[in-house]
Amino acid sequence: MITVPKGHSMSRIHRRVKAAVAVALTAALAVGCSSGAEGPATGSQDSVDAALKAGGTITYWSWTPSAKDQVAAFEKEFPNVKVNYVNAGTNKEQYTKLQNAIKAGSGAPDVAQIEYYALPQFALTDSLANLDQYGFGAFEKDYTPSTWSSVRVNNGLYGLPQDSGPMALFYNKEVFDAHGIAVPKTWDEYVAAAKKLNTADPGKYLTSDTGDPGFATSMIWQAGGKPFTSDGRNVKVDLADAGTKKWTATWNQLVEGKLLAPIKEWSDDWFRALGDGTIASLVTGAWMPGNFKSSVPGGAGKWAVAPMPTYDGQPVTAENGGSTQSVLKQSGNPALAAAFVRWLNHGNGVKPFIASGGFPATTADLNSPAFLDQADPYFGGQKINQVLNDASKNVAKGWSYLPYQTYANSVFSDTVGKAYLGGTSLDAGLNAWQQAIVDYGNQQGFTVSAG
């Protein structure tokens, strides 16, 4: 689940941790690069069951809103296990602390929440336990293909998916109706709608985007781009491939046309703009409804959900956000830690996660009548999970992140961000981002090529 503190944009968080991530990754790479290279293990869950029966104490780092309730439910079900829950900070803040503990050789938790885009970095440095040794590979059929592929790195299984972020179009039906805007099915229609709305009322914008790396990579993903490929320490970066160019050809019209709201995402002003109609739509992950309900009370009854626009009208989407829980190799009781991960994301722990507003990755929950048929009052009684569930089935295949995506995201604002700020073509900004990514990777001991 994506949760960003009010007033703290993703790019600001990135800048704060950029130097720390670089230092920590450099040190961690010195440990080795053996994660999963030996191929999938075919273990048994017997040791996990035995550890759960024996009990003990483990430490869990997470920022998800459901964590406290999940821990309480787990301890009630298994009173012989004590889980010390720690909120070590939101995403990047936690990752920096985690990398520091890995570098020091002590101080890491038994279990940590890690977003899908950051997982390869920790798996690469041999910091995580391969859950194939506990037979968890048998759970593949129980998750959406896109989330399962996100926890598989170099033939190893480094977590069980917790949530999913298939993208959809969230739109202010009241604003759309007032201006005669039909829900766009294609990106051409979306751009036309942006022009129509801003022309009719220059104080209103169809959407906002001041430059977020997670959004950009998800949009490239949906367009069929595959800018990042890697095989161990060999990495290729091509931020001018056909899919990337397809996205920029569309999005440049909004950037260069000044059709994007000049309001920083996740700021108080942004939430207000979503509530008062200044921003009339968002293309984002299925985890967004909880943020609307908690931070945009003025939008209740006005917003609706539709499939993400596509380039040809055929359904295809991408993941935007999402996390797993991983067992750290530093754990003194990895089998018990694995048992906790299994309960969290493949057992009764899924229930409190959904109750907190989380969008699950487990297909049984996604397809359950109770989930699909739930009418959401905030969205005018719409059964939004039906739209979001369909999105989870239409995620484009073949996407992969960099093995140092955390660092790459942290320099997005210094490169591509300048294009957003100046209202110029994103292509030049992406070229600068590519150069920074290639240079950094080669400095860290990877063999990185461009194009």
C-alpha positions, -999 to +999 in steps of 0.1 A: +000+000+000+012+035-008+011+059+020+029+092+017+028+117+046+010+149+038+034+176+026+061+152+017+064+146-020+081+114-033+109+135-049+117+153-016+120+120+001+142+107-027+166+136-023+170+131+014+181+096+011+200+097-022+235+099-007+227+073+020+214+048-005+245+052-027+268+045+002+248+016+016+244-001-018+281+002-025+290-015+008+263-041+003+275-050-032+308-059-017+291-088+002+284-106-031+258-111-057+247-147-051+210-141-045+190-169-062+217-176-088+218-213-079+182-218-091+149-224-073+150-245-042+122-271-036+119-271+001+092-282+025+069-261+048+076-286+077+103-264+093+080-234+091+051-254+108+075-266+135+089-231+142+053-218+145+045-245+170+077-239+190+071-202+192+095-174+199+101-137+192+106-118+160+108-082+149+087-067+120+094-034+102+065-020+083+046+013+076+014-002+063-017+011+082-029-025+089+004-036+105-007-031+142-040-049+136-023-077+118+003-082+145-025-082+172-045-108+152-014-130+147-004-130+184-040-138+193-040-168+170-005-178+180+000-167+216+034-185+218+048-160+193+058-124+201+061-099+173+078-067+180+063-042+155+084-012+145+075+016+121+110+025+110+098+051+085+080+052+052+096+033+023+129+052+016+134+061+052+131+024+062+153+013+033+181+035+044+179+021+080+177-014+066+208-009+043+227+005+073+218-026+094+229-049+065+261-030+062+268-033+099+259-070+100+234-066+128+203-046+137+180-058+109+145-070+116+134-106+110+108-094+086+105-062+066+080-046+042+097-039+009+081-024-022+083-044-054+105-018-071+131-019-043+131-057-038+158-065-065+183-042-047+180-062-015+178-096-032+209-087-053+230-081-022+221-115-007+203-098+022+171-118+020+162-154+026+150-173-004+116-186+005+117-214-020+136-233+007+103-234+027+082-246-002+065-213-007+069-216-045+038-238-043+017-206-037+023-191-072-013-200-084-028-181-055-015-146-066-019-124-096+008-131-122+022-095-120+027-095-083+042-130-082+067-120-109+076-090-087+088-112-058+108-135-081+144-123-086+171-143-104+152-176-098+147-169-061+115-161-041+121-132-018+087-125-004+050-132-007+030-104-023+009-083+000-009-059-022-013-049-058-015-016-076-031-022-110-038+012-125-072+027-132-087+060-140-102+079-110-123+108-122-146+135-108-179+126-123-194+159-113-168+179-132-169+156-162-207+159-164-207+197-159-183+201-189-198+174-211-166+152-210-170+116-218-149+091-199-119+087-221-111+052-233-079+061-252-050+084-245-059+106-275-093+111-259-077+118-226-055+146-241-085+160-259-104+160-226-076+179-209-076+206-236-114+209-235-116+212-197-087+237-194-101+258-222-135+259-207-122+267-172-084+277-171-086+271-133-093+234-138-070+206-150-077+171-160-049+158-139-016+166-122+019+153-126+049+173-114+073+145-120+072+112-101+094+083-111+070+056-100+042+071-122+066+075-151+078+040-150+043+026-147+032+046-177+061+033-197+052-002-185+016+002-198+029+015-231+048-017-236+082-002-227+110-024-213+137+002-205+154-018-178+168-053-183+194-071-163+212-105-160+231-106-128+255-077-129+249-070-165+223-042-170+209-025-200+190+009-199+170+021-229+148+050-220+142+057-256+126+024-266+094+021-285+072+019-254+088+049-237+085+070-269+048+060-272+042+074-237+062+106-241+045+113-274+012+115-254+024+130-222+045+157-238+013+172-251+002+177-215+036+189-202+044+212-231+008+224-233+008+235-197-022+212-192-010+196-159-020+211-126+010+229-111+004+214-077+028+190-060+014+156-055+006+145-019+007+181-006-022+197+013-029+218-018-031+187-039-056+170-016-077+202-016-076+204-054-089+168-056-118+178-033-128+211-049-126+200-086-094+218-095-079+184-104-106+162-122-089+129-126-059+107-116-044+076-133-030+057-104-029+024-084-058+005-069-046+014-034-058+050-040-094+048-026-082+047+010-063+079+004-094+096-011-115+086+019-090+097+045-077+129+029-103+141+004-136+143+023-149+170-001-148+145-029-173+120-014-200+111-039-183+129-067-156+105-078-159+073-098-135+047-113-131+035-149-105+014-168-072+031-175-071+047-210-050+028-235-034+035-269-058+014-290-088+010-268-079-026-258-076-032-221-040-031-207-027-016-176+004-016-153+013-019-117+018+012-097+031+005-062+027-025-040+047-043-014+059-076-002+071-089+032+106-104+032+127-124+056+161-109+063+191-133+063+202-117+096+171-132+113+179-154+142+148-175+135+141-174+098+117-203+098+094-185+123+098-153+104+087-172+072+057-185+091+047-149+099+051-139+063+030-169+052+002-159+077+004-122+067+000-127+029-013-162+025-034-167+056-057-149+080-035-118+079-051-108+045-084-101+062-073-071+084-053-058+054-084-056+033-104-042+061-079-013+063-085-004+027-057-025+012-060-040-023-049-076-021-027-097-044-044-130-036-068-141-064-092-158-040-098-125-022-099-104-054-126-127-069-147-132-038-183-120-041-180-101-008-151-081-023-165-076-058-200-067-049-192-042-022-208-009-031-186+020-020-205+051-007-176+074-013-177+066-050-214+071-053-223+035-045-202+021-074-188-014-070-153-001-077-135-034-069-150-049-101-131-023-122-100-027-101-101-064-102-104-064-140-073-041-141-054-067-121-060-092-148-048-069-176-013-060-164+012-060-193+038-087-190+076-086-192+084-056-170+114-055-147+131-029-125+167-020-121+187-038-095+193-003-080+159+013-087+158+031-054+188+052-063+175+057-099+142+071-085+161+094-062+177+113-091+146+115-112+137+150-100+173+162-109+169+150-145+134+144-158+120+168-132+136+197-150+114+190-180+083+191-159+094+223-143+102+240-176+073+226-196+097+210-221+099+176-238+103+147-215+126+129-239+156+151-231+150+146-194+147+108-198+180+109-217+197+127-188+181+102-163+195+074-184+230+088-184+228+092-146+216+056-142+243+042-164+271+062-147+260+052-113+256+016-121+291+013-136+305+031-105+288+004-083+304-025-101+277-033-126+283-035-163+258-011-177+251-003-213+228+023-228+203+019-257 
